[in-house]
Amino acid sequence: MRTWWFYALLLFSRAGAAEWVVAAYLGAAHTAQTSLQFQVPDESTNLTLHPISYADKPFTPAIYYGYRAGYFFSRHFGVEGELTHLKVYAQTDRLAQISGVLYGAPINETALVSSVVQEFNITHGVNLLTGNFVARKALGLEASARFVLEARFGAGITVPHPINEVLGVPNAQAYQIGSAAIQIAGGIDIRLWRRLYAITEAKYSRVNETVNIAHGTAATLLDTAHVIGGLALHFR
């Protein structure tokens, strides 16, 4: 029969493997071509524009960045919270198919996006706020391994700050509660010195974002691939 000391030893060994990790990073992203739908009830307008291309401009202020903090309850599994400051800039100088109702009249034509949407940016961040489940595996002996593989899956919400001008009317800029978001990622941590690691990672995020415009709302699907690099500190 297993005695109390066996369970105490098991608990101690698990606690000994517990670890906190904090990280910060920069990066770049690419959001796939998509559609933009917007409604302005006061103007009897309900339009869909396709395709819409987004630039990310990662090093234009405010830059693309992120940070996270997590707790590993064993050597291989942990949980964390993460903020990713993703940005998107609609390329309004391109042609798109514009269909729906404009000022109460049907429309279905190819025209410049800027003919109806002069600006549509989320430049103070789509701001993905996710809780992540993390799995990791050291390459080599745990105590001396220089490389650690990591995979994560996260879900949460966004807190976007849209800047737009639709039908010639700019929006009232403010942060807002956005839509649900998911992400998956994989990468490698490289030990630099003691508990300091360099991190590199590729990830994919998806959010069907809805934001405010003047007198209405706009919705767009953001399917985004990210590449990030930064530093992480492990401590107990």
Backbone hydrogen bonds in HBPLUS format (Angstrom, degrees):
<---DONOR---> <-ACCEPTOR-->    atom                        ^
c    i                          cat <-CA-CA->   ^        H-A-AA   ^      H-
h    n   atom  resd res      DA  || num        DHA   H-A  angle D-A-AA Bond
n    s   type  num  typ     dist DA aas  dist angle  dist       angle   num
A0006-PHE N   A0003-THR O   3.08 MM   3  5.60 138.4  2.26 110.9 121.3     1
A0008-ALA N   A0004-TRP O   2.96 MM   4  6.23 153.5  2.03 149.4 157.9     2
A0009-LEU N   A0005-TRP O   2.87 MM   4  5.96 155.6  1.93 141.4 147.6     3
A0010-LEU N   A0006-PHE O   2.93 MM   4  6.19 153.5  2.00 144.0 151.7     4
A0011-LEU N   A0007-TYR O   2.90 MM   4  6.07 161.9  1.93 147.1 151.6     5
A0012-PHE N   A0008-ALA O   2.87 MM   4  6.06 157.8  1.92 146.8 153.4     6
A0013-SER N   A0009-LEU O   2.91 MM   4  6.08 156.5  1.96 147.0 153.1     7
A0014-ARG N   A0010-LEU O   3.05 MM   4  6.27 152.5  2.13 145.6 152.9     8
A0015-ALA N   A0011-LEU O   2.89 MM   4  6.12 158.4  1.93 148.5 155.0     9
A0016-GLY N   A0012-PHE O   2.80 MM   4  5.98 148.8  1.90 144.5 153.6    10
A0017-ALA N   A0014-ARG O   3.11 MM   3  5.23 136.1  2.31  97.4 109.3    11
A0018-ALA N   A0015-ALA O   3.05 MM   3  5.09 147.4  2.16 100.4 110.5    12
A0019-GLU N   A0072-PHE O   2.95 MM  53  5.09 147.1  2.06 137.6 146.7    13
A0072-PHE N   A0019-GLU O   2.71 MM  53  5.09 173.9  1.71 166.7 167.1    14
A0020-TRP N   A0235-PHE O   2.69 MM 215  5.28 167.4  1.71 173.1 172.8    15
A0235-PHE N   A0020-TRP O   2.84 MM 215  5.28 164.7  1.87 154.8 157.6    16
A0021-VAL N   A0070-GLY O   2.94 MM  49  5.22 159.0  1.99 144.4 145.8    17
A0070-GLY N   A0021-VAL O   2.78 MM  49  5.22 162.7  1.81 158.0 163.5    18
A0022-VAL N   A0233-LEU O   3.07 MM 211  5.45 157.4  2.13 148.0 153.9    19
A0233-LEU N   A0022-VAL O   2.81 MM 211  5.45 159.6  1.86 161.4 168.5    20
A0023-ALA N   A0068-ARG O   2.94 MM  45  5.39 155.6  2.00 158.6 158.7    21
A0068-ARG N   A0023-ALA O   2.98 MM  45  5.39 155.7  2.04 143.1 147.1    22
A0024-ALA N   A0231-LEU O   3.04 MM 207  5.79 154.5  2.11 161.5 169.6    23
A0231-LEU N   A0024-ALA O   3.04 MM 207  5.79 148.5  2.15 164.8 172.7    24
A0025-TYR N   A0066-GLY O   2.89 MM  41  5.31 156.9  1.94 152.3 151.0    25
A0066-GLY N   A0025-TYR O   2.99 MM  41  5.31 138.2  2.17 149.6 145.7    26
A0026-LEU N   A0229-GLY O   3.05 MM 203  5.72 164.5  2.07 157.0 153.3    27
A0229-GLY N   A0026-LEU O   2.96 MM 203  5.72 157.2  2.02 157.5 161.5    28
A0028-ALA N   A0227-VAL O   3.00 MM 199  5.59 152.1  2.08 153.4 162.2    29
A0227-VAL N   A0028-ALA O   2.97 MM 199  5.59 158.0  2.02 160.2 162.5    30
A0030-HIS N   A0225-ALA O   2.82 MM 195  5.30 151.6  1.90 152.0 161.3    31
A0225-ALA N   A0030-HIS O   2.91 MM 195  5.30 162.2  1.94 149.8 150.4    32
A0032-ALA N   A0223-ASP O   2.89 MM 191  5.67 161.2  1.93 168.9 169.6    33
A0034-THR N   A0052-ILE O   3.00 MM  18  5.20 159.0  2.04 141.6 148.0    34
A0052-ILE N   A0034-THR O   2.70 MM  18  5.20 150.0  1.79 146.0 151.5    35
A0036-LEU N   A0049-LEU O   2.93 MM  13  5.17 152.4  2.01 145.6 153.6    36
A0049-LEU N   A0036-LEU O   2.81 MM  13  5.17 157.7  1.86 146.5 154.2    37
A0037-GLN N   A0219-ALA O   2.95 MM 182  5.25 171.8  1.96 158.1 160.5    38
A0219-ALA N   A0037-GLN O   2.74 MM 182  5.25 156.0  1.80 153.9 161.6    39
A0038-PHE N   A0047-LEU O   2.97 MM   9  5.57 158.0  2.02 151.4 158.0    40
A0047-LEU N   A0038-PHE O   2.97 MM   9  5.57 152.8  2.05 162.2 166.4    41
A0039-GLN N   A0217-THR O   2.94 MM 178  5.61 159.0  1.98 162.2 168.9    42
A0217-THR N   A0039-GLN O   3.15 MM 178  5.61 141.4  2.31 144.5 155.5    43
A0040-VAL N   A0045-THR O   2.88 MM   5  5.11 168.4  1.89 145.6 147.9    44
A0043-GLU N   A0040-VAL O   2.92 MM   3  5.52 146.9  2.03 118.6 128.3    45
A0045-THR N   A0040-VAL O   3.26 MM   5  5.11 164.8  2.28 129.3 132.6    46
A0044-SER N   A0041-PRO O   3.05 MM   3  4.93 166.9  2.06 108.4 110.8    47
A0104-GLY N   A0044-SER O   2.83 MM  60  4.91 144.8  1.96 147.9 139.4    48
A0046-ASN N   A0101-VAL O   2.80 MM  55  5.15 157.3  1.85 144.5 150.8    49
A0101-VAL N   A0046-ASN O   2.92 MM  55  5.15 165.1  1.94 135.4 139.9    50
A0048-THR N   A0099-SER O   2.87 MM  51  5.44 152.0  1.95 158.6 166.5    51
A0099-SER N   A0048-THR O   3.05 MM  51  5.44 164.8  2.08 153.4 158.2    52
A0050-HIS N   A0097-GLN O   3.09 MM  47  5.25 149.3  2.19 135.8 145.3    53
A0097-GLN N   A0050-HIS O   2.66 MM  47  5.25 168.2  1.67 147.3 145.7    54
A0091-GLN N   A0053-SER O   2.92 MM  38  5.70 157.5  1.97 169.1 167.4    55
A0055-ALA N   A0089-TYR O   2.86 MM  34  5.04 161.4  1.89 143.7 145.6    56
A0089-TYR N   A0055-ALA O   2.85 MM  34  5.04 142.8  1.99 150.2 155.8    57
A0060-THR N   A0057-LYS O   3.20 MM   3  5.50 169.9  2.21 115.8 117.8    58
A0064-TYR N   A0058-PRO O   2.78 MM   6  4.84 157.0  1.84 141.1 143.9    59
A0085-HIS N   A0065-TYR O   2.79 MM  20  5.31 168.4  1.81 167.1 169.5    60
A0067-TYR N   A0083-LEU O   3.09 MM  16  5.64 149.7  2.19 149.1 158.3    61
A0083-LEU N   A0067-TYR O   2.99 MM  16  5.64 165.2  2.01 167.9 172.7    62
A0069-ALA N   A0081-GLY O   3.07 MM  12  5.65 152.1  2.15 154.3 163.0    63
A0081-GLY N   A0069-ALA O   2.96 MM  12  5.65 157.1  2.01 157.0 157.7    64
A0071-TYR N   A0079-VAL O   2.80 MM   8  5.59 155.7  1.85 166.5 174.4    65
A0079-VAL N   A0071-TYR O   3.01 MM   8  5.59 155.4  2.07 145.3 147.6    66
A0136-ARG N   A0076-HIS O   2.89 MM  60  4.91 151.2  1.97 134.2 139.6    67
A0078-GLY N   A0134-VAL O   2.94 MM  56  5.06 150.1  2.03 145.3 147.4    68
A0134-VAL N   A0078-GLY O   2.87 MM  56  5.06 173.6  1.87 145.4 144.3    69
A0080-GLU N   A0132-ASN O   3.04 MM  52  5.18 147.1  2.15 141.3 145.2    70
A0132-ASN N   A0080-GLU O   2.79 MM  52  5.18 164.5  1.81 148.6 154.1    71
A0082-GLU N   A0130-THR O   2.91 MM  48  5.36 152.6  1.99 158.5 163.1    72
A0130-THR N   A0082-GLU O   3.00 MM  48  5.36 159.1  2.04 150.0 156.1    73
A0084-THR N   A0128-LEU O   2.98 MM  44  5.07 151.3  2.06 138.5 147.5    74
A0128-LEU N   A0084-THR O   2.94 MM  44  5.07 147.6  2.05 152.4 148.9    75
A0126-VAL N   A0086-LEU O   2.64 MM  40  5.33 159.7  1.68 152.5 159.6    76
A0088-VAL N   A0122-ILE O   3.34 MM  34  5.32 152.6  2.42 117.1 125.0    77
A0122-ILE N   A0088-VAL O   2.84 MM  34  5.32 165.4  1.86 158.0 160.7    78
A0090-ALA N   A0120-PHE O   2.98 MM  30  5.38 159.0  2.03 147.1 152.6    79
A0114-SER N   A0092-THR O   2.96 MM  22  4.96 132.3  2.19 157.8 143.8    80
A0113-VAL N   A0094-ARG O   2.91 MM  19  6.03 159.5  1.95 169.2 168.2    81
A0096-ALA N   A0111-ALA O   2.91 MM  15  5.77 153.6  1.98 151.0 155.7    82
A0111-ALA N   A0096-ALA O   3.07 MM  15  5.77 159.3  2.12 160.3 159.6    83
A0098-ILE N   A0109-GLU O   2.73 MM  11  5.42 179.2  1.73 165.5 165.4    84
A0109-GLU N   A0098-ILE O   2.97 MM  11  5.42 153.3  2.04 148.5 152.5    85
A0100-GLY N   A0107-ILE O   2.95 MM   7  5.48 134.7  2.16 163.0 156.1    86
A0107-ILE N   A0100-GLY O   2.92 MM   7  5.48 148.9  2.01 146.7 145.7    87
A0102-LEU N   A0105-ALA O   2.82 MM   3  5.29 163.0  1.85 158.1 153.5    88
A0105-ALA N   A0102-LEU O   3.03 MM   3  5.29 168.6  2.05 114.9 117.7    89
A0115-SER N   A0112-LEU O   3.00 MM   3  5.49 162.9  2.03 113.7 119.3    90
A0116-VAL N   A0113-VAL O   3.12 MM   3  6.08 165.8  2.14 127.1 129.9    91
A0117-VAL N   A0113-VAL O   2.82 MM   4  5.69 169.4  1.83 158.4 157.1    92
A0167-LEU N   A0116-VAL O   2.80 MM  51  5.10 168.6  1.81 156.6 159.6    93
A0118-GLN N   A0165-GLU O   2.87 MM  47  5.34 126.6  2.16 147.0 161.9    94
A0119-GLU N   A0165-GLU O   3.20 MM  46  4.84 156.2  2.26 135.7 134.6    95
A0165-GLU N   A0119-GLU O   2.76 MM  46  4.84 157.9  1.81 133.4 132.8    96
A0121-ASN N   A0163-ILE O   2.87 MM  42  5.17 167.6  1.88 154.7 157.6    97
A0163-ILE N   A0121-ASN O   2.75 MM  42  5.17 170.2  1.75 158.5 157.1    98
A0161-HIS N   A0125-GLY O   3.13 MM  36  5.87 132.9  2.36 145.4 158.4    99
A0159-VAL N   A0127-ASN O   3.05 MM  32  5.25 142.3  2.19 130.2 141.7   100
A0129-LEU N   A0157-ILE O   2.83 MM  28  5.44 171.2  1.84 171.2 171.1   101
A0157-ILE N   A0129-LEU O   2.99 MM  28  5.44 141.1  2.14 155.7 157.0   102
A0131-GLY N   A0155-ALA O   3.03 MM  24  5.73 167.4  2.05 148.0 144.9   103
A0155-ALA N   A0131-GLY O   3.21 MM  24  5.73 151.3  2.29 142.7 145.8   104
A0133-PHE N   A0153-PHE O   2.82 MM  20  5.44 160.4  1.86 158.0 161.0   105
A0153-PHE N   A0133-PHE O   3.02 MM  20  5.44 153.2  2.10 149.6 158.2   106
A0135-ALA N   A0151-ALA O   2.86 MM  16  5.33 166.7  1.88 161.1 165.2   107
A0151-ALA N   A0135-ALA O   2.84 MM  16  5.33 154.1  1.90 159.7 164.7   108
A0137-LYS N   A0149-LEU O   2.84 MM  12  5.16 149.9  1.93 143.6 150.9   109
A0149-LEU N   A0137-LYS O   2.87 MM  12  5.16 159.6  1.91 152.0 145.1   110
A0139-LEU N   A0147-PHE O   2.89 MM   8  5.55 171.5  1.90 158.5 156.8   111
A0144-SER N   A0141-LEU O   3.15 MM   3  5.55 130.5  2.41 106.9 119.4   112
A0145-ALA N   A0141-LEU O   2.73 MM   4  5.31 121.6  2.07 160.9 173.1   113
A0191-ARG N   A0146-ARG O   2.77 MM  45  4.93 169.2  1.78 150.2 154.1   114
A0148-VAL N   A0189-ASP O   2.93 MM  41  5.05 152.9  2.01 146.2 151.4   115
A0189-ASP N   A0148-VAL O   2.80 MM  41  5.05 165.0  1.82 149.9 154.4   116
A0150-GLU N   A0187-GLY O   2.98 MM  37  5.37 163.8  2.00 146.7 145.3   117
A0187-GLY N   A0150-GLU O   2.95 MM  37  5.37 159.4  2.00 149.0 151.8   118
A0152-ARG N   A0185-ALA O   2.98 MM  33  5.24 161.1  2.02 139.2 141.2   119
A0185-ALA N   A0152-ARG O   2.95 MM  33  5.24 147.7  2.05 153.7 152.8   120
A0154-GLY N   A0183-GLN O   2.85 MM  29  5.11 168.7  1.86 150.1 151.1   121
A0183-GLN N   A0154-GLY O   2.91 MM  29  5.11 148.6  2.01 144.2 141.0   122
A0156-GLY N   A0181-ALA O   2.91 MM  25  5.29 151.8  1.99 151.3 151.9   123
A0181-ALA N   A0156-GLY O   2.94 MM  25  5.29 158.4  1.99 125.9 128.0   124
A0158-THR N   A0179-SER O   3.05 MM  21  5.66 120.1  2.42 141.9 158.3   125
A0178-GLY N   A0158-THR O   2.82 MM  20  4.81 160.3  1.86 143.9 139.6   126
A0176-GLN N   A0160-PRO O   3.03 MM  16  5.79 143.3  2.17 157.9 169.2   127
A0171-ASN N   A0164-ASN O   2.96 MM   7  5.75 149.2  2.06 156.0 154.7   128
A0166-VAL N   A0169-VAL O   3.14 MM   3  5.41 148.8  2.24 140.9 131.8   129
A0169-VAL N   A0166-VAL O   3.06 MM   3  5.41 163.8  2.08 112.0 117.2   130
A0182-ILE N   A0206-ARG O   3.15 MM  24  5.56 155.3  2.21 148.7 156.3   131
A0206-ARG N   A0182-ILE O   3.03 MM  24  5.56 153.4  2.10 153.8 156.0   132
A0184-ILE N   A0204-TYR O   2.98 MM  20  5.51 150.6  2.07 151.5 161.0   133
A0204-TYR N   A0184-ILE O   2.88 MM  20  5.51 160.8  1.92 163.2 169.2   134
A0186-GLY N   A0202-ALA O   3.02 MM  16  5.74 159.5  2.06 163.8 170.1   135
A0202-ALA N   A0186-GLY O   3.03 MM  16  5.74 169.7  2.04 160.9 159.2   136
A0188-ILE N   A0200-THR O   3.00 MM  12  5.71 148.2  2.10 154.2 164.3   137
A0200-THR N   A0188-ILE O   3.20 MM  12  5.71 146.2  2.32 145.8 155.8   138
A0190-ILE N   A0198-ALA O   2.77 MM   8  5.08 162.9  1.80 152.2 158.2   139
A0198-ALA N   A0190-ILE O   2.80 MM   8  5.08 160.9  1.83 148.4 149.6   140
A0192-LEU N   A0196-LEU O   2.78 MM   4  5.63 169.9  1.79 153.2 155.9   141
A0193-TRP N   A0196-LEU O   3.28 MM   3  5.23 161.5  2.32 136.6 140.5   142
A0196-LEU N   A0193-TRP O   2.80 MM   3  5.23 164.8  1.82 137.2 142.1   143
A0234-HIS N   A0195-ARG O   2.98 MM  39  5.16 164.9  2.00 148.4 153.3   144
A0197-TYR N   A0232-ALA O   2.85 MM  35  5.09 168.7  1.86 158.5 159.8   145
A0232-ALA N   A0197-TYR O   2.85 MM  35  5.09 157.0  1.91 145.6 149.0   146
A0199-ILE N   A0230-GLY O   2.90 MM  31  5.19 167.4  1.91 130.2 132.3   147
A0230-GLY N   A0199-ILE O   2.97 MM  31  5.19 153.9  2.04 139.0 143.4   148
A0201-GLU N   A0228-ILE O   3.12 MM  27  5.35 157.0  2.18 142.7 142.9   149
A0228-ILE N   A0201-GLU O   2.91 MM  27  5.35 166.9  1.93 156.7 160.6   150
A0203-LYS N   A0226-HIS O   3.00 MM  23  5.08 161.0  2.04 133.6 138.1   151
A0226-HIS N   A0203-LYS O   2.75 MM  23  5.08 166.5  1.77 155.4 156.4   152
A0205-SER N   A0224-THR O   2.89 MM  19  5.29 159.7  1.93 151.1 158.0   153
A0224-THR N   A0205-SER O   2.96 MM  19  5.29 173.4  1.97 155.7 157.9   154
A0207-VAL N   A0222-LEU O   3.15 MM  15  5.34 148.0  2.26 131.2 140.8   155
A0222-LEU N   A0207-VAL O   2.83 MM  15  5.34 173.9  1.84 156.5 158.5   156
A0209-GLU N   A0220-THR O   2.87 MM  11  5.42 121.7  2.22 162.5 151.8   157
A0220-THR N   A0209-GLU O   2.88 MM  11  5.42 154.8  1.94 152.5 160.8   158
A0211-VAL N   A0218-ALA O   2.86 MM   7  5.45 156.8  1.91 155.7 163.3   159
A0218-ALA N   A0211-VAL O   2.89 MM   7  5.45 158.6  1.94 158.9 163.6   160
A0213-ILE N   A0216-GLY O   3.04 MM   3  5.18 175.0  2.04 126.3 125.5   161
A0216-GLY N   A0213-ILE O   3.16 MM   3  5.18 165.3  2.18 123.9 119.4   162
